[in-house]
Amino acid sequence: MNALSEQILSELRGLLSEMSDGGSVGPSVYDTARVLRFHGNVTGRQDAYAWLIAQQQADGGWGSADFPLFRHAPTWAALLALQRADPLPGAADAVGAAIRFLQVQPDPYAHAVAEDAPIGAELILPQFCGEAASLLGDAAFPRHPALLPLRQACLDKLRALAMLPSGHPLLHSWEAWGTSPTTAYPDDEGSIGISPAATAAWRAYAVTRGSTPQVGRADAYLQMASRATRSGIEGVVPNVWPINVFEPCWSLYTLHLAGLFAHPALAEPVRVIVAQLDARLSVRGLGPALHFAADADDTAVALCVLHLAGRDAAVNALRHFEIGELFVTFPGERNASVSTNIHALHALRLLGKPAAGTSAYVEANRNPHGLWDNEKWHVSWLYPTAHAVAALAQGKPQWRDERALAALLQAQRGDGGWGAGRASTFEETAYALFALRVMDEREKTTGRRRIAQVVARALEWMLARHAAHALPKTPLWIGKELYCPTRVVRVAELAGLWLALRWGRPVLTERAGATP
């Protein structure tokens, strides 16, 4: 067990030390399909098309059947990309299966728009409907009527702007509304809105205008983004890249949740990241990437990390996003994010600032079981729950929540793990442990013994599935589809296992000693 703890710390050190390459993000069906469609030539991209076909599920759609709301965008995108790749093996069959899938699936936007709808759904999905009608005929496809007024309102806003500034949030979905390269300009990384799909679309239009130098920058960006997936396949790209602020911020925040932030074995890479964040944070805040618009979520987590490191973090950077007693992630967003307000609450509590309104909002956004599940950036209720518990307990030694604790313990699966879908995942099990760590500190002996037994079961599940340097592959983060920020998730997995080892090992040892 000691050897495993050292191995975990070593791998964490390595991950933290690598966070200067723009970030690691798993491959995206949606963005890969869009890049292939805008590329204009099937030749030379056969491996990427083969990868795309291989991701199709047995029912003809793309994406996890556990989370149907997030399947339409990747399925529409894959269908339209493969529709032009008919000569490739399996392409025609994949198209036929995708058409049947879309025709029989209930339309999630027939009457309303869910709070946790994918990024840009109001722009992307109606556009797909139009493309499909012109290419495939007026078949019985879903029409997503509830999205149409939102799309129109967005387009009206865009028409009033000649050109969006680099890094504007709407550039992230440029592929769904842009038609002229003069409405956007590549950022210093060469991207349009840190989006491979948007960049590929912009590049295709720019080629027709002869904008060669900028096309070259877009090409270089797409190649770098492809490498970030670690797929080894040219043209397979992530959902978002770079994430050179989000990745280190969330990784250090996760270390804090596990009690690892100040561990001597991680001191040097933590120091380097903190120094970078300190230098980058301005009065305007921080966004997920250096060349993207600042937002309340990244700003709040950066403030938490800097305060934990003993830096003088200026709370004014967060106030820009405060509207009444709520914090908006980006100005003008359709609906507030629960986790953004959780992180803002945590930052305010750490900095000793008043946060009664934000606290009340977080408390009010529980489900009937006392947990948090109405979240727009992560599909699992375990993510906001772990962070909410940490934020609400911050600076409150007497804080207890028996209802949330009981629900969390009851949600443990028979195999010992936790998961919002049909199976437990390492990432979500780690979040459960982070929440239980906070709750355990406030329990009496009987309660702590009960929690320790639960942690021991989780540890057994984790030990049976742990492999050194494994690459997380389960997409649970909400973008235009579900995606996996690989290093962020791996840090959570390792931190959760390290915590479980220290906590659950005595129980396992005691059980082993009691065995005849």
C-alpha positions in Angstrom: 0.0 0.0 0.0 2.8 2.4 0.8 4.4 1.6 -2.6 1.1 2.4 -4.3 0.8 5.7 -2.4 4.3 6.6 -3.7 3.4 5.6 -7.2 0.2 7.7 -7.1 2.2 10.8 -5.9 4.8 10.2 -8.6 2.1 10.0 -11.3 0.4 13.2 -9.9 3.8 15.0 -10.0 4.2 14.0 -13.6 0.7 15.2 -14.6 1.1 18.5 -12.9 4.5 19.0 -14.5 3.1 18.4 -18.0 0.5 21.2 -17.8 2.3 23.6 -20.0 1.3 22.1 -23.4 -2.2 23.5 -23.7 -3.9 20.6 -22.0 -5.0 17.0 -22.6 -8.6 16.4 -23.8 -10.1 13.2 -25.1 -11.3 12.9 -28.7 -14.7 14.3 -29.7 -17.1 12.8 -32.2 -18.9 16.1 -32.8 -15.7 18.1 -33.5 -14.0 15.3 -35.5 -17.1 15.0 -37.7 -17.3 18.7 -38.2 -13.6 18.9 -39.1 -13.9 16.1 -41.6 -16.9 17.7 -43.2 -15.2 21.1 -43.5 -12.0 19.5 -44.7 -13.5 19.0 -48.1 -11.6 15.8 -49.2 -12.1 12.3 -47.9 -8.7 11.3 -49.2 -6.0 11.4 -46.6 -8.5 11.2 -43.7 -9.6 7.6 -44.0 -8.2 6.8 -40.5 -10.3 9.6 -39.0 -13.4 8.4 -40.8 -12.7 4.9 -39.6 -12.4 6.1 -36.0 -15.7 8.0 -36.4 -17.5 4.9 -37.6 -16.0 2.8 -34.8 -17.6 5.2 -32.2 -21.1 4.5 -33.4 -23.3 2.7 -30.8 -25.4 -0.4 -31.5 -28.6 1.6 -31.7 -27.1 3.8 -34.5 -26.4 6.9 -32.5 -23.2 8.4 -31.1 -22.7 9.2 -27.5 -23.6 7.3 -24.3 -27.1 5.9 -24.0 -27.0 6.8 -20.3 -27.3 10.5 -21.2 -29.6 10.8 -24.2 -29.7 14.7 -24.1 -26.1 14.8 -25.4 -26.4 12.4 -28.3 -28.1 14.5 -30.9 -25.2 16.9 -31.8 -22.6 14.1 -32.3 -25.1 11.9 -34.2 -26.2 14.7 -36.5 -22.5 15.7 -37.1 -21.3 12.1 -37.7 -24.3 11.5 -40.1 -23.5 14.6 -42.2 -19.8 13.8 -42.3 -20.2 10.2 -43.3 -22.9 11.0 -45.8 -20.2 12.2 -48.2 -17.8 9.3 -47.4 -19.9 6.6 -49.0 -17.0 4.7 -50.7 -15.3 4.1 -47.3 -16.0 0.7 -45.7 -18.9 0.9 -43.3 -19.8 4.4 -44.1 -23.1 3.7 -45.9 -24.3 1.3 -43.2 -23.4 3.9 -40.5 -25.4 6.5 -42.3 -28.4 4.3 -42.6 -28.3 3.3 -38.9 -27.9 7.0 -37.9 -30.9 8.0 -39.9 -33.0 5.3 -38.2 -31.7 6.4 -34.8 -32.7 10.1 -35.3 -36.1 9.1 -36.7 -37.1 7.1 -33.6 -35.5 9.0 -30.8 -37.7 11.4 -28.9 -36.9 15.1 -29.6 -35.6 16.5 -26.3 -36.3 20.0 -27.6 -39.9 19.5 -28.7 -41.4 21.6 -26.0 -38.7 23.1 -23.7 -34.9 23.4 -23.3 -33.3 21.6 -20.4 -31.1 23.5 -18.0 -28.2 21.3 -18.7 -28.5 21.4 -22.5 -25.2 21.1 -24.4 -23.2 24.2 -25.3 -24.5 26.0 -28.4 -27.4 23.6 -28.8 -29.7 26.5 -29.8 -27.3 27.4 -32.7 -26.0 23.9 -33.7 -29.0 21.6 -33.7 -31.4 23.8 -35.8 -28.6 24.3 -38.3 -28.2 20.5 -38.6 -31.9 20.2 -39.3 -31.5 22.6 -42.2 -28.5 20.7 -43.6 -30.2 17.4 -43.3 -33.3 18.6 -45.1 -31.3 19.8 -48.1 -29.0 16.7 -48.2 -31.3 13.9 -47.1 -34.8 15.1 -48.0 -37.6 16.0 -45.8 -37.6 12.8 -43.7 -39.2 12.4 -40.3 -36.2 13.9 -38.4 -36.5 15.8 -35.1 -37.0 19.5 -35.6 -36.0 20.8 -32.2 -38.7 23.6 -32.2 -38.0 24.9 -28.7 -34.5 25.9 -29.8 -35.7 28.0 -32.8 -36.6 31.2 -30.8 -33.2 31.0 -29.0 -31.3 30.6 -32.2 -33.2 33.6 -33.8 -32.4 35.8 -30.7 -28.8 34.8 -30.9 -28.6 35.6 -34.7 -30.2 38.9 -34.1 -27.6 39.8 -31.6 -24.8 38.7 -33.9 -26.1 40.7 -36.8 -25.6 43.9 -34.7 -21.9 43.1 -34.4 -19.6 43.5 -37.4 -16.9 41.4 -35.8 -16.6 39.6 -32.4 -13.4 40.2 -30.4 -11.0 37.3 -30.1 -12.0 34.9 -27.4 -15.7 35.9 -27.3 -17.9 33.0 -26.0 -20.0 33.0 -29.2 -16.9 32.2 -31.3 -16.8 28.8 -29.7 -19.9 27.9 -31.9 -18.8 29.9 -35.0 -19.3 26.8 -37.2 -23.1 27.0 -36.5 -23.6 30.7 -37.5 -20.5 32.0 -39.3 -20.5 32.4 -43.0 -17.8 35.0 -43.6 -14.2 34.8 -42.2 -14.3 38.6 -41.6 -16.6 38.1 -38.6 -13.8 36.4 -36.6 -10.0 36.3 -36.4 -7.8 33.5 -35.1 -6.4 34.1 -31.6 -2.7 33.8 -30.7 -3.1 30.0 -30.7 -4.6 30.0 -34.2 -8.1 29.0 -33.0 -11.5 30.4 -33.4 -13.0 30.3 -29.9 -10.7 27.5 -28.7 -12.9 25.1 -30.8 -11.6 22.7 -33.5 -15.1 22.7 -35.2 -15.3 26.5 -35.3 -11.7 26.8 -36.5 -12.2 24.2 -39.2 -15.3 26.0 -40.4 -13.6 29.4 -40.4 -10.6 27.9 -42.3 -12.9 26.4 -45.0 -14.4 29.9 -45.6 -11.0 31.6 -45.4 -9.6 29.3 -48.1 -12.2 30.6 -50.5 -11.1 34.2 -49.8 -7.4 33.4 -50.2 -6.4 34.3 -46.7 -3.3 32.0 -46.8 -1.3 33.1 -43.7 -4.3 32.8 -41.4 -5.2 29.4 -43.0 -1.8 28.2 -42.1 -2.3 29.3 -38.5 -5.6 27.5 -38.3 -4.0 24.4 -39.8 -1.2 24.4 -37.2 -3.8 24.8 -34.4 -5.9 21.9 -35.7 -2.7 19.7 -35.7 -1.9 20.7 -32.1 -5.4 20.1 -31.0 -5.4 16.6 -32.6 -2.2 15.7 -30.7 -3.9 16.7 -27.5 -6.3 13.8 -27.8 -3.4 11.2 -27.8 -5.4 9.2 -30.3 -2.5 9.2 -32.8 -4.9 9.8 -35.7 -4.6 12.9 -37.8 -8.0 14.7 -37.9 -9.4 13.3 -34.7 -9.7 16.3 -32.5 -11.1 17.3 -29.0 -14.2 19.2 -28.1 -12.2 22.2 -26.8 -8.6 23.1 -26.8 -6.5 24.6 -25.4 -7.5 24.5 -21.7 -4.3 25.9 -20.3 -6.1 27.7 -17.4 -8.9 25.3 -16.7 -6.7 22.2 -16.5 -4.2 23.5 -13.9 -6.9 25.3 -11.9 -9.2 22.4 -11.5 -6.3 20.0 -10.9 -5.0 22.0 -7.9 -8.5 22.5 -6.6 -9.0 18.8 -6.7 -5.8 18.3 -4.7 -7.3 20.5 -2.0 -10.5 18.5 -1.9 -8.5 15.3 -1.3 -6.2 16.9 1.3 -3.2 16.8 -1.1 -2.7 20.5 -1.9 0.2 21.0 0.5 1.7 17.5 0.2 5.6 17.9 0.2 5.9 15.4 -2.7 3.9 17.8 -5.0 5.3 21.1 -3.7 7.4 22.0 -6.7 4.9 21.5 -9.5 2.2 23.1 -7.4 4.5 26.1 -6.8 5.1 26.5 -10.6 1.4 26.3 -11.4 0.5 28.8 -8.7 3.1 31.3 -9.9 1.7 31.0 -13.4 -1.9 31.5 -12.2 -0.9 34.5 -10.1 0.8 36.1 -13.0 -2.1 35.5 -15.3 -5.0 36.6 -13.1 -6.0 40.2 -13.9 -8.8 42.4 -12.6 -10.9 41.0 -15.4 -10.5 37.4 -14.2 -9.5 34.3 -16.1 -11.2 32.1 -18.7 -10.6 28.4 -19.5 -7.7 29.4 -21.8 -5.4 32.3 -22.0 -6.9 33.7 -25.1 -10.6 33.1 -24.2 -13.1 35.4 -22.4 -12.9 35.5 -18.7 -15.6 33.7 -16.8 -16.8 33.5 -13.2 -16.1 29.7 -12.9 -12.4 29.8 -13.8 -11.9 33.0 -11.9 -13.5 31.6 -8.7 -11.4 28.4 -8.8 -8.2 30.4 -9.5 -9.0 32.6 -6.5 -9.5 29.5 -4.3 -6.2 28.0 -5.5 -4.2 31.2 -5.0 -5.6 31.8 -1.5 -4.8 28.2 -0.5 -1.2 28.8 -1.7 -0.9 31.9 0.4 -1.2 34.4 -2.4 -3.0 37.7 -2.1 -6.0 37.0 -4.3 -8.1 40.0 -5.4 -11.8 39.2 -5.0 -12.7 42.1 -7.3 -11.9 39.9 -10.3 -14.9 37.8 -9.4 -17.3 40.8 -8.8 -17.5 41.5 -12.6 -19.7 38.4 -12.9 -22.1 39.2 -10.0 -25.6 40.1 -10.9 -27.7 40.6 -7.8 -26.9 37.7 -5.5 -25.9 35.3 -8.3 -22.7 34.9 -10.4 -23.1 34.3 -14.1 -20.4 32.2 -15.8 -20.4 34.4 -18.9 -22.4 37.6 -19.3 -25.5 37.0 -21.3 -25.8 33.3 -20.7 -29.2 31.6 -20.9 -29.2 30.2 -17.4 -27.0 30.3 -14.3 -24.7 27.5 -13.4 -25.0 25.8 -10.0 -21.3 24.8 -9.9 -20.1 28.3 -10.9 -22.0 29.7 -7.9 -20.6 26.9 -5.7 -17.1 27.9 -6.7 -17.9 31.5 -6.2 -19.2 30.7 -2.7 -16.1 28.7 -1.9 -13.8 31.6 -3.0 -15.8 34.2 -1.0 -15.7 32.0 2.1 -12.0 31.4 1.7 -11.4 35.1 1.3 -13.6 36.0 4.3 -16.1 37.9 2.2 -19.9 38.1 2.7 -21.7 35.4 0.7 -25.2 35.0 2.2 -27.0 35.4 -1.1 -24.7 32.9 -2.9 -25.0 30.5 -0.1 -28.8 30.7 -0.2 -28.7 30.0 -3.9 -26.5 27.0 -3.5 -28.7 25.6 -0.7 -31.9 26.2 -2.8 -30.6 24.3 -5.8 -30.6 20.9 -4.1 -32.8 18.0 -5.3 -35.4 16.4 -2.9 -32.6 14.1 -1.6 -30.4 17.0 -0.5 -27.9 16.6 -3.3 -27.0 18.8 -6.3 -27.9 17.5 -9.8 -29.0 20.5 -11.9 -25.6 21.4 -13.4 -24.7 22.7 -16.9 -21.0 21.9 -17.0 -20.9 18.3 -15.8 -23.5 15.5 -16.3 -22.9 13.8 -12.9 -24.6 14.9 -9.7 -21.5 13.8 -7.8 -19.4 16.6 -9.3 -21.4 19.6 -7.9 -22.2 17.7 -4.7 -18.6 17.2 -3.8 -17.8 20.9 -4.5 -20.9 22.1 -2.8 -20.1 20.2 0.4 -16.6 21.7 0.4 -17.9 25.2 -0.2 -20.7 25.1 2.4 -18.5 23.6 5.1 -15.7 26.2 4.5 -15.1 28.1 7.6 -18.0 26.4 9.4 -16.6 23.8 11.8 -20.1 23.0 13.1 -21.6 22.5 9.6 -23.4 19.2 9.2 -25.9 17.9 6.6 -27.3 14.5 7.6 -29.7 14.5 4.7 -27.0 14.9 2.1 -24.7 12.4 3.9 -27.5 9.8 4.0 -28.3 10.2 0.3 -24.6 10.0 -0.6 -24.1 6.8 1.4 -27.2 5.3 0.0 -26.1 6.1 -3.6 -23.1 3.8 -3.3 -23.6 0.9 -5.7 -23.3 -2.7 -4.8 -19.9 -2.9 -6.4 -18.5 -0.2 -4.1 -18.4 2.7 -6.6 -20.6 5.6 -7.5 -22.0 6.7 -10.9 -24.8 8.8 -12.4 -25.1 6.4 -15.4 -25.6 2.6 -15.4 -22.1 1.9 -14.1 -19.7 3.2 -11.5 -16.8 5.4 -12.7 -13.5 6.1 -11.1 -14.0 9.9 -11.5 -17.4 9.9 -9.8 -16.3 7.6 -7.0 -13.5 10.1 -6.3 -16.0 12.9 -6.0 -18.0 10.9 -3.5 -14.9 10.4 -1.4 -14.1 14.1 -1.5 -17.6 14.9 -0.1 -17.3 12.2 2.5 -14.0 13.5 3.7 -15.5 16.8 4.6 -18.6 15.2 6.2 -16.5 12.7 8.2 -14.6 15.5 9.9 -17.9 16.7 11.4 -19.2 13.3 12.5 -19.1 11.6 15.9 -17.6 8.1 16.4 -20.6 6.1 15.2 -21.0 8.2 12.1 -17.3 8.0 11.2 -17.3 4.3 11.6 -20.2 4.0 9.2 -18.4 6.2 6.7 -15.1 4.3 7.0 -16.9 1.1 6.1 -18.3 2.7 3.0 -14.8 4.1 2.1 -13.3 0.6 2.5 -15.8 -0.8 0.0 -14.9 2.0 -2.4 -11.2 1.3 -2.0 -11.7 -2.3 -2.9 -13.5 -1.2 -6.1 -10.8 1.3 -7.0 -7.9 -1.1 -6.3 -9.5 -3.7 -8.6 -9.6 -1.2 -11.4 -6.5 1.0 -10.9 -3.7 0.8 -13.5 -0.7 3.1 -13.5 -0.8 5.9 -16.1 -4.2 4.8 -17.4 -6.0 7.2 -19.8 -9.5 8.2 -18.6 -12.0 7.7 -21.4 -15.5 8.2 -19.9 -16.8 11.6 -21.1 -18.9 13.3 -18.3 -18.1 17.0 -18.8 -20.6 19.0 -20.8 -19.5 20.8 -24.0 -21.2 20.6 -27.3 -21.4 17.0 -26.4 -20.0 15.1 -23.4 -16.2 15.2 -23.3 -13.3 14.2 -21.1 -10.6 16.6 -20.0 -8.1 13.8 -19.6 -5.6 15.2 -17.1 -8.2 16.9 -15.0 -10.1 13.6 -14.6 -6.9 11.6 -14.0 -5.9 13.9 -11.2 -9.3 13.4 -9.6 -9.0 9.6 -10.0 -5.5 9.5 -8.4 -6.4 11.9 -5.7 -9.5 9.9 -4.8 -7.5 6.7 -4.7 -4.8 8.2 -2.5 -7.5 9.5 -0.1 -9.2 6.1 0.0 -5.9 4.3 0.7 -5.1 6.5 3.7 -8.7 6.3 4.9 -10.0 2.8 4.0 -6.8 0.8 4.4 -7.2 0.3 8.2 -10.7 -1.1 7.8 -9.5 -3.6 5.1 -6.6 -4.5 7.4 -8.9 -5.0 10.3 -11.2 -7.2 8.2 -8.3 -9.3 7.0 -7.2 -9.8 10.6 -10.6 -10.9 11.6 -10.8 -13.5 8.8 -10.4 -17.1 10.2 
